[in-house]
Amino acid sequence: MKRKVHVNLEERSYDIIIDGNAIESLTDFLSKTNYSKIFIITDENVANLHLKKLNEVLDKSTILKEVIIAKAGEKAKSFEILENFC
């Protein structure tokens, strides 16, 4: 079941799309945008489950990607940890 959740942050608002087939529909979504590069930020657990399939789908597109894999756990979900990758 596909759902869209709107995060209202005034000028920084964005939508989150929740979809059981999100990876498979990603190339269709990206073809409707002007993106030339995307960043994938994930943790080790999610990467182990989904990153291979995501890479396979994205490799069929012309969009460049950068992947950041953080350690699993709540402590890794911070800007400080993200800055270590930059």
DSSP file (Angstrom, degrees, kcal/mol; ACC not computed):
  #  RESIDUE AA STRUCTURE BP1 BP2  ACC     N-H-->O    O-->H-N    N-H-->O    O-->H-N    TCO  KAPPA ALPHA  PHI   PSI    X-CA   Y-CA   Z-CA
    1    1 A M              0   0    0      0, 0.0     2,-0.4     0, 0.0    19,-0.2   0.000 360.0 360.0 360.0 127.0    0.0    0.0    0.0
    2    2 A K        +     0   0    0     17,-0.2     2,-0.3    18,-0.1    17,-0.2  -0.749 360.0 174.5 -93.7 132.4    1.5    3.4   -1.1
    3    3 A R  E     -A   18   0A   0     15,-2.9    15,-3.3    -2,-0.4     2,-0.5  -0.977  20.4-149.5-135.1 149.2    1.1    6.4    1.3
    4    4 A K  E     -A   17   0A   0     -2,-0.3     2,-0.5    13,-0.2    13,-0.2  -0.983   9.8-167.2-119.1 129.5    2.4    9.9    1.2
    5    5 A V  E     -A   16   0A   0     11,-3.0    11,-3.0    -2,-0.5     2,-0.5  -0.970  12.6-145.8-116.1 125.0    3.1   11.8    4.4
    6    6 A H  E     -A   15   0A   0     -2,-0.5     2,-0.7     9,-0.2     9,-0.2  -0.790   3.3-155.4 -93.2 127.4    3.7   15.5    4.2
    7    7 A V  E     -A   14   0A   0      7,-3.3     7,-1.8    -2,-0.5     2,-0.9  -0.903  14.4-149.3-101.3 109.9    6.2   17.0    6.7
    8    8 A N        +     0   0    0     -2,-0.7     3,-0.1     5,-0.2     5,-0.1  -0.707  39.6 146.4 -90.2 104.7    5.2   20.6    7.0
    9    9 A L    >   -     0   0    0     -2,-0.9     3,-2.2     1,-0.4     2,-0.3  -0.190  57.4-122.4-125.7  37.9    8.3   22.7    7.8
   10   10 A E  G >  S+     0   0    0      1,-0.3     3,-1.5     2,-0.2    -1,-0.4  -0.390  94.7   7.6  54.6-115.1    7.1   25.9    5.9
   11   11 A E  G 3  S+     0   0    0      1,-0.3    -1,-0.3    -2,-0.3    -3,-0.0   0.646 136.8  51.1 -71.9 -11.7    9.8   26.6    3.3
   12   12 A R  G <  S+     0   0    0     -3,-2.2    -1,-0.3     2,-0.0    -2,-0.2   0.083  81.1 138.9-109.0  22.6   11.6   23.3    4.0
   13   13 A S    <   +     0   0    0     -3,-1.5     2,-0.3    -5,-0.1    -5,-0.2  -0.257  24.2 170.9 -66.2 154.3    8.5   21.1    3.7
   14   14 A Y  E     -A    7   0A   0     -7,-1.8    -7,-3.3    -9,-0.0     2,-0.4  -0.977  28.4-115.7-157.3 165.2    8.8   17.7    2.0
   15   15 A D  E     -A    6   0A   0     -2,-0.3     2,-0.5    -9,-0.2    -9,-0.2  -0.837  14.3-152.7-107.1 145.3    6.9   14.5    1.3
   16   16 A I  E     -A    5   0A   0    -11,-3.0   -11,-3.0    -2,-0.4     2,-0.6  -0.981  12.1-152.8-113.2 127.6    7.8   11.0    2.5
   17   17 A I  E     -A    4   0A   0     -2,-0.5     2,-0.6   -13,-0.2   -13,-0.2  -0.895   5.4-163.6-104.1 124.1    6.5    8.2    0.3
   18   18 A I  E     +A    3   0A   0    -15,-3.3   -15,-2.9    -2,-0.6     2,-0.3  -0.934  24.7 153.1-108.9 119.1    5.9    4.9    2.0
   19   19 A D    >   -     0   0    0     -2,-0.6     3,-1.6   -17,-0.2     4,-0.2  -0.979  47.5-141.5-152.4 130.2    5.6    2.0   -0.4
   20   20 A G  T 3  S+     0   0    0     -2,-0.3     3,-0.2     1,-0.3    -1,-0.1   0.702 111.1  41.4 -64.0 -19.5    6.3   -1.7   -0.2
   21   21 A N  T 3> S+     0   0    0      1,-0.1     4,-1.8     2,-0.1    -1,-0.3  -0.112  76.1 130.0-115.8  33.2    7.7   -1.5   -3.7
   22   22 A A  H <> S+     0   0    0     -3,-1.6     4,-0.5     1,-0.2    -1,-0.1   0.876  70.5  51.3 -59.8 -41.3    9.6    1.8   -3.3
   23   23 A I  H >4 S+     0   0    0      1,-0.2     3,-1.1    -4,-0.2     4,-0.5   0.933 110.5  48.4 -64.2 -44.5   12.9    0.5   -4.7
   24   24 A E  H 34 S+     0   0    0      1,-0.3     3,-0.3     2,-0.1     4,-0.3   0.823 114.9  45.2 -65.7 -30.9   11.3   -0.9   -7.9
   25   25 A S  H 3X S+     0   0    0     -4,-1.8     4,-2.0     1,-0.2    -1,-0.3   0.417  88.0  93.7 -92.5   2.8    9.4    2.3   -8.5
   26   26 A L  H <X S+     0   0    0     -3,-1.1     4,-3.1    -4,-0.5     5,-0.2   0.903  81.0  51.8 -64.3 -43.9   12.4    4.6   -7.8
   27   27 A T  H  > S+     0   0    0     -4,-0.5     4,-1.9    -3,-0.3    -1,-0.2   0.887 110.2  50.0 -63.5 -37.2   13.6    4.9  -11.4
   28   28 A D  H  > S+     0   0    0     -4,-0.3     4,-0.6     2,-0.2    -1,-0.2   0.929 113.0  46.8 -64.2 -44.4   10.1    5.9  -12.5
   29   29 A F  H >< S+     0   0    0     -4,-2.0     3,-1.3     1,-0.2    -2,-0.2   0.938 113.2  48.3 -61.2 -48.0   10.0    8.5   -9.8
   30   30 A L  H >< S+     0   0    0     -4,-3.1     3,-1.8     1,-0.3     5,-0.3   0.808 101.2  64.2 -66.5 -29.7   13.5    9.8  -10.5
   31   31 A S  H 3< S+     0   0    0     -4,-1.9    -1,-0.3     1,-0.3    -2,-0.2   0.709  99.3  55.6 -66.8 -17.3   12.7   10.1  -14.3
   32   32 A K  T << S+     0   0    0     -3,-1.3    -1,-0.3    -4,-0.6     2,-0.2   0.271 103.7  68.9 -95.9   9.8   10.1   12.7  -13.4
   33   33 A T  S <  S-     0   0    0     -3,-1.8    -3,-0.0     2,-0.1     0, 0.0  -0.663  79.5-126.5-119.3 175.4   12.7   14.9  -11.5
   34   34 A N        +     0   0    0     -2,-0.2     2,-0.1     2,-0.0    -3,-0.1   0.129  60.4 138.3-104.9  17.0   15.7   17.0  -12.5
   35   35 A Y        +     0   0    0     -5,-0.3     3,-0.1     1,-0.2    -2,-0.1  -0.397  27.7 176.7 -67.4 136.9   18.0   15.3  -10.0
   36   36 A S  S    S+     0   0    0      1,-0.4    28,-2.5    -2,-0.1     2,-0.3   0.538  72.6  21.3-110.2 -16.0   21.5   14.5  -11.3
   37   37 A K  E     -b   64   0B   0     26,-0.2    -1,-0.4     2,-0.0     2,-0.3  -0.989  63.8-167.1-152.0 142.2   22.8   13.0   -8.1
   38   38 A I  E     -b   65   0B   0     26,-2.4    28,-1.9    -2,-0.3     2,-0.5  -0.930  14.6-138.0-128.4 156.0   21.2   11.5   -5.0
   39   39 A F  E     -b   66   0B   0     -2,-0.3     2,-0.6    26,-0.2    28,-0.2  -0.950  10.4-157.7-113.1 131.5   22.6   10.7   -1.5
   40   40 A I  E     -b   67   0B   0     26,-3.1    28,-3.2    -2,-0.5     2,-0.6  -0.946  10.3-175.1-109.8 117.7   21.6    7.4    0.2
   41   41 A I  E     +b   68   0B   0     -2,-0.6     2,-0.3    26,-0.2    28,-0.2  -0.963  21.9 142.4-116.0 119.8   22.0    7.5    3.9
   42   42 A T  E     -b   69   0B   0     26,-2.5    28,-2.9    -2,-0.6     2,-0.2  -0.867  43.2-112.3-144.8 173.5   21.4    4.3    5.7
   43   43 A D  E  >  -b   70   0B   0     -2,-0.3     4,-2.7    26,-0.2     5,-0.2  -0.664  39.5 -98.5-108.1 172.7   22.6    2.2    8.5
   44   44 A E  H  > S+     0   0    0     26,-1.6     4,-2.3    -2,-0.2     5,-0.2   0.866 119.7  52.5 -58.5 -39.9   24.3   -1.2    8.4
   45   45 A N  H  > S+     0   0    0      2,-0.2     4,-1.2     1,-0.2    -1,-0.2   0.941 113.9  40.7 -64.9 -47.8   21.2   -3.2    9.1
   46   46 A V  H  > S+     0   0    0      1,-0.2     4,-2.8     2,-0.2     5,-0.5   0.885 113.5  55.2 -68.9 -37.8   19.1   -1.6    6.3
   47   47 A A  H  X>S+     0   0    0     -4,-2.7     4,-1.7     1,-0.2     5,-0.6   0.918 105.7  52.0 -59.9 -43.6   22.1   -1.7    3.9
   48   48 A N  H  <5S+     0   0    0     -4,-2.3    -1,-0.2    -5,-0.2    -2,-0.2   0.838 116.9  40.1 -62.1 -32.0   22.5   -5.4    4.4
   49   49 A L  H  <5S+     0   0    0     -4,-1.2    -2,-0.2    -5,-0.2    -1,-0.2   0.847 135.2   6.8 -84.6 -36.0   18.8   -5.9    3.6
   50   50 A H  H  X5S+     0   0    0     -4,-2.8     4,-2.3    -5,-0.1    -3,-0.2   0.596  97.0  89.0-130.0 -14.5   18.2   -3.5    0.7
   51   51 A L  H  X5S+     0   0    0     -4,-1.7     4,-2.8    -5,-0.5     5,-0.2   0.863  88.1  55.3 -66.2 -36.4   21.3   -1.8   -0.6
   52   52 A K  H  ><S+     0   0    0     -5,-0.6     4,-2.0     2,-0.2    -1,-0.2   0.947 112.4  42.8 -60.2 -48.3   22.2   -4.4   -3.2
   53   53 A K  H  > S+     0   0    0      2,-0.2     4,-2.2     1,-0.2    -2,-0.2   0.903 113.6  52.6 -64.5 -41.8   18.8   -4.2   -4.8
   54   54 A L  H  X S+     0   0    0     -4,-2.3     4,-2.7     1,-0.2    -2,-0.2   0.916 109.3  49.1 -61.1 -43.6   18.8   -0.4   -4.6
   55   55 A N  H  X S+     0   0    0     -4,-2.8     4,-2.4     1,-0.2    -1,-0.2   0.895 108.7  53.6 -62.1 -40.6   22.2   -0.3   -6.4
   56   56 A E  H  < S+     0   0    0     -4,-2.0     4,-0.4    -5,-0.2    -1,-0.2   0.909 112.4  44.0 -60.9 -42.6   20.9   -2.6   -9.1
   57   57 A V  H >< S+     0   0    0     -4,-2.2     3,-1.1     1,-0.2    -2,-0.2   0.934 115.8  46.5 -68.5 -46.3   17.9   -0.4   -9.8
   58   58 A L  H >< S+     0   0    0     -4,-2.7     3,-1.8     1,-0.3     5,-0.2   0.800 100.9  66.2 -69.9 -28.1   19.9    2.9   -9.7
   59   59 A D  T 3< S+     0   0    0     -4,-2.4    -1,-0.3     1,-0.3    -2,-0.2   0.703  94.6  61.1 -65.6 -17.2   22.7    1.5  -11.9
   60   60 A K  T <  S+     0   0    0     -3,-1.1    -1,-0.3    -4,-0.4     2,-0.2   0.519 100.5  68.4 -83.8  -6.0   20.1    1.4  -14.7
   61   61 A S  S <  S-     0   0    0     -3,-1.8   -34,-0.0     2,-0.2    -3,-0.0  -0.548  84.2-124.0-106.9 174.1   19.6    5.1  -14.5
   62   62 A T  S    S+     0   0    0     -2,-0.2     2,-0.3     2,-0.1    -3,-0.1   0.380  74.2 115.0 -95.9   2.5   21.9    8.0  -15.3
   63   63 A I        -     0   0    0     -5,-0.2   -26,-0.2     1,-0.1     2,-0.2  -0.568  63.8-132.4 -79.1 132.4   21.7    9.5  -11.8
   64   64 A L  E     -b   37   0B   0    -28,-2.5   -26,-2.4    -2,-0.3     2,-0.4  -0.516  25.0-159.1 -78.3 150.7   24.9    9.6   -9.8
   65   65 A K  E     -b   38   0B   0    -28,-0.2     2,-0.4    -2,-0.2   -26,-0.2  -0.973  17.3-161.6-135.7 150.2   24.7    8.3   -6.3
   66   66 A E  E     -b   39   0B   0    -28,-1.9   -26,-3.1    -2,-0.4     2,-0.5  -0.999  17.1-155.0-125.8 131.0   26.7    8.7   -3.1
   67   67 A V  E     -b   40   0B   0     -2,-0.4     2,-0.5   -28,-0.2   -26,-0.2  -0.924  10.0-173.1-114.9 130.1   26.1    6.1   -0.4
   68   68 A I  E     -b   41   0B   0    -28,-3.2   -26,-2.5    -2,-0.5     2,-0.6  -0.987   4.9-168.2-119.3 122.1   26.8    6.7    3.3
   69   69 A I  E     -b   42   0B   0     -2,-0.5   -26,-0.2   -28,-0.2     2,-0.2  -0.943   8.2-170.3-114.6 114.1   26.4    3.7    5.6
   70   70 A A  E     -b   43   0B   0    -28,-2.9   -26,-1.6    -2,-0.6     3,-0.1  -0.554  34.0 -88.3 -95.6 163.3   26.4    4.5    9.3
   71   71 A K        -     0   0    0    -28,-0.2    -1,-0.1    -2,-0.2     5,-0.1  -0.342  53.3 -98.6 -64.1 153.2   26.6    2.0   12.2
   72   72 A A  S    S+     0   0    0    -29,-0.1     3,-0.1     3,-0.1    -1,-0.1  -0.408  78.6  60.5 -73.2 150.9   23.3    0.7   13.4
   73   73 A G  S >  S-     0   0    0      1,-0.1     3,-1.3     2,-0.1     4,-0.3  -0.224  90.8 -78.9 115.0 158.8   21.6    2.1   16.4
   74   74 A E  G >  S+     0   0    0      1,-0.3     3,-1.6     2,-0.2    -1,-0.1   0.798 118.8  66.6 -63.4 -31.6   20.1    5.4   17.6
   75   75 A K  G 3  S+     0   0    0      1,-0.3    -1,-0.3    -3,-0.1     6,-0.2   0.763  96.8  57.0 -63.1 -23.9   23.5    6.9   18.5
   76   76 A A  G <  S+     0   0    0     -3,-1.3     2,-1.5     1,-0.2    -1,-0.3   0.550  84.2  88.5 -83.7  -7.4   24.4    6.9   14.8
   77   77 A K    <   +     0   0    0     -3,-1.6     2,-0.3    -4,-0.3    -1,-0.2  -0.540  68.2 100.0 -93.8  71.1   21.4    9.1   13.9
   78   78 A S  S  > S-     0   0    0     -2,-1.5     4,-1.9     1,-0.1     5,-0.1  -0.983  78.7-119.4-148.5 158.2   22.9   12.5   14.4
   79   79 A F  H  > S+     0   0    0     -2,-0.3     4,-2.7     1,-0.2     5,-0.2   0.830 113.1  61.9 -66.4 -31.5   24.3   15.3   12.4
   80   80 A E  H  > S+     0   0    0      2,-0.2     4,-0.9     1,-0.2    -1,-0.2   0.924 106.3  43.9 -60.7 -44.6   27.6   14.8   14.2
   81   81 A I  H >4 S+     0   0    0      1,-0.2     3,-0.7     2,-0.2     4,-0.5   0.912 112.9  52.4 -66.2 -42.6   27.9   11.3   12.9
   82   82 A L  H >X S+     0   0    0     -4,-1.9     3,-1.6     1,-0.2     4,-0.6   0.887 102.2  59.5 -61.4 -39.4   26.9   12.4    9.4
   83   83 A E  H >< S+     0   0    0     -4,-2.7     3,-0.8     1,-0.3    -1,-0.2   0.803  93.8  66.3 -60.0 -28.9   29.6   15.1    9.4
   84   84 A N  T << S+     0   0    0     -4,-0.9    -1,-0.3    -3,-0.7    -2,-0.2   0.756 100.6  50.3 -64.2 -23.5   32.2   12.4    9.9
   85   85 A F  T <4        0   0    0     -3,-1.6    -1,-0.2    -4,-0.5    -2,-0.2   0.650 360.0 360.0 -87.1 -16.4   31.4   11.1    6.4
   86   86 A C    <<        0   0    0     -3,-0.8    -1,-0.2    -4,-0.6    -2,-0.2   0.443 360.0 360.0 -89.2 360.0   31.6   14.5    4.7
